Amino acid sequence: MPRAPSPLKRAALAALALVVPAMLSAQQDPRRIEAELSASLFFGNVSQTLATMRSAFEHRDSSYALRTEGRFTYGETEDDTRRSTVSRRSWIGTLNLDWRPYAASSQFVLATVESSLEKRIDLRYSGGVGHKVALVRGERSTVDISLALLAERTLSAQSQTSVPNPDALIARWSARFRATHDLSERVEFRSETFYRPAVGDIGEFTFSTTTTIAYRAASFLQLRLTLQDNYDSEARARGARTNNEGELVVGLATEFE
């Protein structure tokens, strides 16, 4: 009988199913499409592999900007007995609609849905409205900040959890800082940070930051080094090993317009 594909191969096939339709639509529409595949590998006493697949679609003009993005992460860890376990398996999808994106300030709506094995999240979804202010907008640099109010619900993957009212709908503030800078014609820097405390309880919060250095090897191809760090103050209460998790991955990305 044919051998079943490994979980990592199944993850790659799922990523292709996400990316290929985007590539085909790019040939029919002059809007911007992004596709990226990143990975890291550690070996020795403990072997670990991590792969991240991401794709995004964006339409932007003077009246509105619409962006959707999907990301899937899968990781396996092998101990000194050569036993492999799934250490990371998560996916997230986001949608952002920004009115008058080229104005100094603008309003937007956003929605997010995600799932995470390592954070013990069966399903988390949120949506809300916010306001963005552009601090810097030049040919080589952009900086903006935004503040939004979200409604969020998290369904825990654990039947036993110490989180009070784990499935309750809560309100969160979402503060974002975003910056980009072209270091040269081929090298660019991107940084995006979110801080999302619960309304009325700043001790319950999520924090995430993503920093990317990209080198443009060709007009359609970039080599990217990405550092991502995530903190969820309620993760351990849901049964996760730690509240904080980070990753450093190297990948290839392509863009179509």
C-alpha positions as CSV (number, residue, x, y, z in Angstrom):
1,M,0.0,0.0,0.0
2,P,1.3,3.5,-0.7
3,R,2.8,5.3,2.3
4,A,0.7,8.1,3.8
5,P,2.4,11.5,3.6
6,S,3.9,12.9,6.7
7,P,2.2,15.7,8.6
8,L,4.8,18.1,7.4
9,K,4.1,17.2,3.8
10,R,0.4,17.5,4.4
11,A,1.1,21.0,5.7
12,A,3.0,21.9,2.6
13,L,0.2,20.7,0.4
14,A,-2.3,22.8,2.4
15,A,0.0,25.8,1.9
16,L,0.1,25.2,-1.9
17,A,-3.7,25.0,-1.9
18,L,-3.7,28.5,-0.3
19,V,-1.0,30.0,-2.4
20,V,-1.8,28.7,-5.9
21,P,-5.3,30.2,-6.2
22,A,-3.8,33.6,-5.2
23,M,-1.1,33.3,-7.9
24,L,-3.7,32.5,-10.5
25,S,-5.9,35.4,-9.5
26,A,-2.9,37.7,-9.8
27,Q,-2.7,36.9,-13.5
28,Q,-6.2,38.1,-13.9
29,D,-6.2,41.2,-11.6
30,P,-3.5,43.8,-11.2
31,R,-3.8,43.7,-7.4
32,R,-1.0,42.7,-5.1
33,I,-0.5,39.1,-4.1
34,E,2.2,37.8,-1.7
35,A,3.3,34.3,-1.0
36,E,6.0,33.2,1.4
37,L,7.6,29.9,2.7
38,S,9.9,30.0,5.7
39,A,11.6,27.3,7.7
40,S,14.1,26.7,10.5
41,L,15.9,23.5,11.5
42,F,17.7,22.6,14.8
43,F,19.6,19.4,15.4
44,G,21.7,17.8,18.1
45,N,20.5,16.3,21.4
46,V,17.0,17.7,20.4
47,S,16.0,18.0,16.8
48,Q,13.4,20.5,15.8
49,T,11.9,21.6,12.5
50,L,9.5,24.5,11.9
51,A,7.8,25.6,8.7
52,T,5.6,28.7,8.1
53,M,3.5,29.3,5.0
54,R,1.9,32.7,4.4
55,S,-0.1,34.3,1.6
56,A,-1.8,37.7,1.3
57,F,-4.1,39.6,-1.1
58,E,-4.3,43.3,-1.2
59,H,-6.3,45.9,-3.2
60,R,-5.5,49.6,-2.6
61,D,-6.7,52.8,-4.2
62,S,-7.5,56.3,-3.0
63,S,-10.9,55.3,-1.6
64,Y,-10.2,52.1,0.3
65,A,-7.6,49.4,1.0
66,L,-8.6,45.8,1.5
67,R,-6.1,43.2,2.8
68,T,-6.6,39.6,3.7
69,E,-3.8,37.4,5.0
70,G,-3.4,33.7,6.0
71,R,-0.6,32.0,7.8
72,F,0.0,28.4,8.8
73,T,2.8,27.2,11.1
74,Y,3.8,23.6,11.7
75,G,6.7,22.2,13.9
76,E,8.0,18.9,15.1
77,T,10.4,18.1,17.9
78,E,12.5,14.9,18.1
79,D,14.1,14.0,21.5
80,D,17.2,11.8,22.1
81,T,15.1,8.6,21.8
82,R,14.2,9.7,18.2
83,R,10.5,10.1,19.1
84,S,8.9,12.9,17.2
85,T,6.0,15.0,18.6
86,V,4.1,17.9,17.1
87,S,5.2,21.0,19.0
88,R,3.6,23.7,16.8
89,R,0.4,23.7,14.8
90,S,-1.4,27.0,14.3
91,W,-3.2,29.0,11.7
92,I,-4.5,32.5,11.5
93,G,-6.5,34.5,9.0
94,T,-7.0,38.3,9.1
95,L,-9.0,40.8,7.2
96,N,-8.5,44.6,7.3
97,L,-10.6,47.3,5.4
98,D,-9.1,50.8,5.6
99,W,-11.1,53.8,4.3
100,R,-9.0,56.6,2.7
101,P,-5.7,54.8,3.2
102,Y,-3.6,57.6,1.8
103,A,-5.0,60.2,4.2
104,A,-3.1,61.4,7.3
105,S,-5.8,59.7,9.4
106,S,-8.4,57.1,8.5
107,Q,-10.9,54.6,10.0
108,F,-10.8,50.9,9.5
109,V,-12.5,47.6,10.4
110,L,-10.7,44.4,11.1
111,A,-11.5,40.7,11.8
112,T,-9.3,37.8,12.9
113,V,-9.8,34.1,13.3
114,E,-7.1,31.7,14.6
115,S,-6.4,28.3,16.1
116,S,-3.2,27.2,18.0
117,L,-2.2,23.8,19.4
118,E,0.7,25.3,21.4
119,K,-1.5,28.1,23.0
120,R,-4.3,25.6,23.6
121,I,-6.7,27.7,21.5
122,D,-9.3,25.6,19.6
123,L,-10.8,28.7,18.0
124,R,-10.4,32.4,18.7
125,Y,-12.2,35.1,16.6
126,S,-12.4,38.8,17.0
127,G,-13.6,41.9,15.1
128,G,-13.8,45.6,15.7
129,V,-13.3,49.2,14.4
130,G,-10.4,51.6,14.8
131,H,-8.6,54.7,13.8
132,K,-5.1,55.0,12.2
133,V,-2.8,58.0,12.2
134,A,0.2,58.3,9.8
135,L,3.2,59.8,11.6
136,V,5.7,59.5,8.7
137,R,5.0,58.9,5.0
138,G,7.9,59.3,2.6
139,E,9.4,57.6,-0.4
140,R,11.6,55.3,1.8
141,S,9.9,55.3,5.2
142,T,6.4,55.0,6.7
143,V,5.3,55.0,10.3
144,D,1.8,54.8,11.7
145,I,0.0,54.0,14.9
146,S,-3.6,52.9,15.4
147,L,-6.1,52.1,18.2
148,A,-9.1,49.8,17.8
149,L,-11.8,48.4,20.0
150,L,-12.5,44.6,19.5
151,A,-15.0,42.0,20.6
152,E,-13.2,38.7,21.1
153,R,-14.2,35.1,22.0
154,T,-11.7,32.3,22.7
155,L,-12.7,28.6,22.7
156,S,-10.2,26.6,24.7
157,A,-8.8,23.3,23.4
158,Q,-8.7,22.0,26.9
159,S,-11.8,20.7,28.7
160,Q,-10.1,21.6,32.0
161,T,-9.0,25.2,32.3
162,S,-8.4,27.6,35.1
163,V,-9.5,30.6,33.0
164,P,-12.7,32.1,34.5
165,N,-15.5,32.0,32.0
166,P,-13.2,30.7,29.2
167,D,-15.8,31.0,26.4
168,A,-17.0,34.5,27.4
169,L,-17.2,37.3,24.9
170,I,-14.8,40.0,26.0
171,A,-13.8,43.5,24.8
172,R,-10.2,44.4,24.1
173,W,-8.2,47.4,23.1
174,S,-5.9,46.9,20.2
175,A,-2.9,49.3,19.9
176,R,-0.6,48.8,16.9
177,F,2.7,50.4,15.9
178,R,4.0,49.8,12.3
179,A,7.1,50.9,10.5
180,T,8.8,50.3,7.2
181,H,12.1,51.6,5.9
182,D,14.0,50.9,2.7
183,L,17.6,50.6,3.7
184,S,18.7,50.5,0.1
185,E,17.3,49.6,-3.3
186,R,17.4,45.9,-2.4
187,V,17.1,45.8,1.4
188,E,14.0,46.7,3.4
189,F,13.0,46.7,7.0
190,R,9.5,46.0,8.4
191,S,8.2,46.0,12.0
192,E,4.7,45.5,13.4
193,T,3.7,45.4,17.0
194,F,0.3,44.7,18.6
195,Y,-0.7,45.2,22.3
196,R,-4.2,44.0,23.1
197,P,-5.3,44.3,26.8
198,A,-8.8,43.4,28.0
199,V,-11.0,46.4,28.6
200,G,-11.0,46.9,32.4
201,D,-8.1,44.4,33.1
202,I,-4.7,45.3,31.6
203,G,-3.3,42.2,33.3
204,E,-5.1,40.1,30.7
205,F,-3.5,40.8,27.4
206,T,-1.9,39.5,24.2
207,F,1.3,41.0,22.7
208,S,2.9,40.2,19.4
209,T,5.7,41.7,17.4
210,T,7.1,40.8,14.0
211,T,10.3,42.2,12.6
212,T,11.5,41.3,9.0
213,I,14.6,42.1,7.0
214,A,14.1,41.4,3.3
215,Y,16.7,41.3,0.5
216,R,15.3,41.5,-3.0
217,A,17.3,39.0,-5.0
218,A,15.1,39.6,-8.1
219,S,12.2,41.7,-9.2
220,F,9.8,38.9,-8.1
221,L,11.8,37.2,-5.3
222,Q,12.9,38.2,-1.8
223,L,15.0,36.5,0.9
224,R,13.5,37.2,4.3
225,L,14.7,36.8,7.9
226,T,11.8,37.1,10.3
227,L,11.7,37.3,14.1
228,Q,8.3,36.8,15.6
229,D,7.4,36.9,19.3
230,N,4.0,36.3,20.9
231,Y,2.8,36.5,24.4
232,D,-0.7,35.5,25.7
233,S,-1.2,36.1,29.5
234,E,-3.8,33.3,29.7
235,A,-2.0,30.6,27.7
236,R,-0.7,28.7,30.7
237,A,-4.1,28.8,32.4
238,R,-5.5,27.1,29.3
239,G,-2.9,24.3,29.7
240,A,0.0,25.6,27.5
241,R,3.6,25.1,28.7
242,T,4.4,28.8,28.6
243,N,2.7,32.2,27.9
244,N,5.5,33.2,25.5
245,E,6.7,31.8,22.3
246,G,9.1,33.1,19.6
247,E,10.6,32.0,16.3
248,L,13.4,33.0,13.9
249,V,12.9,31.8,10.4
250,V,14.5,32.2,7.0
251,G,12.3,32.2,3.9
252,L,11.6,33.1,0.3
253,A,8.8,35.4,-0.7
254,T,7.3,36.5,-4.0
255,E,5.0,39.3,-4.9
256,F,2.7,39.7,-7.9
257,E,0.9,42.9,-9.0
